[in-house]
């Protein structure tokens, strides 16, 4: 087993960020994996000079399209990296579970609770 990262771009407020962390925790808890830490980037991406806003700006646009006329409030663009100690097979299962839970609406038109992008 080695350390692997789950990496998500999010347009979230503190409540939305807590919800995503909870989803990850639940998905990890069902598998033979362990969370060893996390990195939350708000300005630039780790090991880069690229601004988080440049990488994930389409998430703010998604919010504006899905919520016309609504204020984003305290939402901000962030990158959440959750560091896991697990096998590649387990990482894939956790990744798939988190994505399916964040956006369970299938092919029907829907609005995401927290606009996200898996990286």
C-alpha positions in Angstrom: 0.0 0.0 0.0 1.1 3.5 -0.7 -0.2 7.1 -0.3 -2.6 8.2 -3.0 -4.5 11.4 -3.4 -8.2 12.0 -4.1 -8.2 15.5 -5.7 -11.3 17.6 -6.2 -11.9 21.1 -7.4 -14.9 22.6 -5.6 -17.0 25.8 -5.6 -18.1 25.5 -2.0 -18.8 27.3 1.2 -17.7 25.8 4.6 -20.9 23.7 4.8 -20.4 22.3 1.3 -16.7 21.6 2.0 -17.7 19.7 5.2 -20.3 17.7 3.2 -17.6 16.6 0.7 -15.2 15.7 3.5 -17.9 13.6 5.1 -18.6 11.8 1.9 -14.9 11.0 1.5 -14.7 9.8 5.1 -17.7 7.5 4.7 -16.4 6.1 1.4 -12.9 5.5 3.0 -14.5 3.9 6.1 -16.2 1.2 3.9 -12.9 0.2 2.4 -9.5 -0.9 3.6 -8.0 2.6 3.4 -6.9 5.3 5.9 -6.9 9.0 5.5 -3.5 10.3 6.4 -4.1 14.0 5.8 -5.5 16.6 3.5 -4.4 19.7 1.6 -6.8 22.5 1.0 -5.6 25.0 -1.6 -7.3 28.3 -2.0 -4.7 30.5 -3.8 -2.3 28.4 -5.9 -2.2 24.7 -6.7 0.4 22.7 -4.7 3.8 22.5 -6.4 2.7 25.1 -9.0 2.2 28.8 -9.6 -1.2 28.2 -11.3 -4.0 29.9 -9.4 -6.8 27.7 -8.1 -9.3 30.1 -9.7 -7.7 29.5 -13.2 -7.9 25.8 -12.9 -11.5 25.6 -11.6 -13.2 28.8 -12.8 -15.8 26.9 -14.7 -17.3 25.7 -11.4 -18.2 29.2 -10.5 -19.7 29.6 -13.9 -21.7 26.3 -13.4 -23.1 27.7 -10.2 -24.2 30.9 -11.9 -25.9 29.0 -14.7 -27.7 26.6 -12.3 -28.7 29.3 -9.8 -29.5 32.4 -11.9 -29.7 35.6 -9.9 -28.6 33.9 -6.7 -25.6 35.1 -4.8 -22.8 32.5 -4.3 -22.5 33.7 -0.7 -19.4 32.5 1.0 -18.6 30.0 -1.8 -15.1 30.0 -3.1 -13.0 28.0 -5.5 -10.8 25.5 -3.7 -8.9 22.3 -4.4 -9.3 19.6 -1.8 -6.7 16.8 -1.8 -7.3 13.9 0.6 -4.3 11.7 1.2 -5.1 8.0 1.5 -3.0 5.0 2.4 -4.5 2.2 0.3 -4.0 0.0 -2.8 -4.8 1.3 -6.3 -7.8 -0.9 -6.4 -9.2 0.6 -3.2 -8.4 4.1 -4.3 -10.4 3.5 -7.5 -13.4 2.2 -5.5 -13.3 5.1 -3.1 -12.9 7.6 -6.0 -15.9 6.1 -7.8 -18.0 6.1 -4.7 -17.3 9.7 -3.8 -18.1 10.9 -7.4 -21.4 8.8 -7.5 -22.4 10.2 -4.1 -21.6 13.9 -5.0 -23.7 13.7 -8.2 -26.3 10.8 -7.9 -28.8 12.2 -10.3 -27.8 10.1 -13.3 -28.5 11.3 -16.8 -31.5 13.5 -15.8 -31.0 17.3 -15.6 -30.0 18.3 -12.1 -28.3 20.9 -10.0 -25.2 19.8 -8.1 -25.2 20.7 -4.4 -21.5 21.6 -4.7 -20.1 22.2 -8.2 -17.1 19.9 -8.5 -14.5 18.5 -10.8 -12.4 15.4 -10.1 -8.8 16.0 -11.0 
